[in-house]
Amino acid sequence: MDTITGKGNRLTFVFPDREVDCLDGTNSRMAGLVAQSGISIIGDDNRVTMRFDSEDSAAELLTGGGFMLIVKGNANEVSIGRVIVRCSPILGMTGMKVIVGQLPGLGAGVSRPASGCRVDIGDRVVVNGATLYLQEDNSRLTIGDDSQVSWGVDIWCTDAHTITNLDGEPVNYAESIEIGRHVWIGKDVKIGKNVSIADNSIVGWGSIVTRRFDEPNVVIAGIPARIVKRGIDWDRKSIGKYLATR
């Protein structure tokens, strides 16, 4: 895709020993990876920062076919930590798509820039198949460290269209989605605008989350989601491996 146009944009890769400005032309390997990647930045004064353990891990993410980043608008900030993105056609894992502004495929006559938005994705976040989408100016989305996102997941900080009262005033403003640290989001979950999910929680398969859950260590599930269990925690290992290492 490698579409990067506008003024004052920055795309920075942060490694343990250095930072690389991928748009200044001084690092040919990183520039080549960006050219092969699904990164598109259209607008002015956008800031994108991505953290990697090594150049090889950057190449794995950017050219593996499962990562897309689209920013269309001005003065947006995107920070992506050391994430693990998985693709599997057999299982339906589609990787991670982060979109600020224009959704792909809307046609040449549709333009939906978003400005002043912020996306923060922490370290050791595993994403198997999710779309993260912001369309409203000044909205924000965060996912904390050590979280895990299954596949078939939509995390949309927008309704995409306007709902009004009978006086024509909008009533569905989108402000934020806040997903805490060590949160497990199950398969086919949908998370809407102005939602909060607290640390160490689980969102059950097929749930639709439409409100804030500020209590940590809970299982939320259902349509719409509600708390179905309290006082829990979770681990990425299978039960057998977990018990063997206790």
C-alpha positions, -999 to +999 in steps of 0.1 A: +000+000+000+028+024+010+007+055+005+022+083+027+013+118+016+010+152+033+032+174+054+048+169+088+040+132+091+063+110+111+066+072+111+091+061+138+103+025+145+117+021+180+142-006+187+159-014+220+191+005+209+178+032+186+149+050+168+145+050+130+126+078+112+112+057+083+103+087+062+137+106+061+153+082+036+183+073+057+175+037+064+169+018+031+158-015+048+131+001+069+119+022+040+117-010+020+097-027+047+073+003+048+069+001+010+059-036+013+036-031+043-001-022+047+007+013+060-011+043+046-009+078+060-028+106+042-030+140+058-007+163+078+011+162+111+003+126+119+026+107+143+029+069+142+053+051+165+059+013+165+081-006+189+100-038+179+126-061+195+146-063+163+146-055+126+136-091+119+105-088+141+096-056+122+099-074+089+078-103+103+050-080+112+050-056+083+054-081+055+035-111+070+002-101+054-017-097+086-011-061+095-028-029+081-026+006+094-046+034+077-045+070+090-066+096+070-068+130+086-046+154+105-027+155+139-035+119+148-013+098+170-008+061+169+014+041+192+018+004+188+039-017+212+055-050+207+025-068+194+020-104+181-003-105+151-014-139+138-029-150+105-044-184+096-067-189+066-076-223+080-089-209+113-101-176+099-075-155+117-071-122+097-045-103+118-049-067+129-063-037+110-060-003+126-080+024+108-083+061+117-106+079+093-113+063+059-124+026+058-111+008+027-134+002-002-159+031+004-153+044-031-137+075-046-167+097-038-166+090+000-141+108+022-141+104+060-110+119+075-106+119+113-083+144+131-069+146+166-074+109+174-052+087+195-046+049+194-024+033+221-017-004+219+006-018+246+033-045+247+028-082+244-007-078+230-017-108+208-042-101+180-056-129+159-082-111+139-095-077+148-105-044+132-099-013+153-117+017+138-120+054+148-139+079+127-148+108+151-125+137+156-106+136+190-117+100+198-092+076+213-087+038+218-064+020+241-055-016+247-033-024+277-002-046+280-005-084+279-040-084+265-052-110+240-077-105+212-092-135+194-106-133+158-138-121+143-135-091+166-146-055+158-136-027+181-153+004+167-152+038+184-179+051+161-214+043+149-202+054+114-235+073+110-254+100+129-283+095+153-302+126+163-330+136+186-361+151+171-345+186+171-318+173+148-291+173+174-266+144+174-268+121+204-243+094+196-209+111+199-180+087+202-152+096+227-132+065+237-128+028+241-105+018+270-094-018+273-073-024+303-042-045+309-044-083+306-078-084+291-089-115+270-114-107+243-130-138+229-140-148+194-166-128+175-169-101+201-181-066+191-171-036+212-188-003+206-180+033+214-176+047+249-168+013+264-144+005+292-132-030+302-111-032+334-079-051+340-076-089+341-111-094+327-125-117+300-151-110+273-169-142+263-175-155+228-200-136+206-206-109+232-216-073+223-202-047+247-220-014+248-212+001+282-185+006+307-173-022+330-150-006+356-147-036+379-116-057+373-112-095+373-147-102+359-161-123+330-186-103+309-207-120+283-240-118+265-260-095+242-257-069+256-228-080+277-231-081+315-210-094+344-215-132+347-187-140+371-164-122+395-131-128+412-114-144+382-080-142+365-066-159+334-034-173+318-025-179+282-012-214+288-035-244+283-048-260+316-023-289+314+007-266+309-005-242+335-008-269+361+026-283+352+043-250+358+026-239+390 
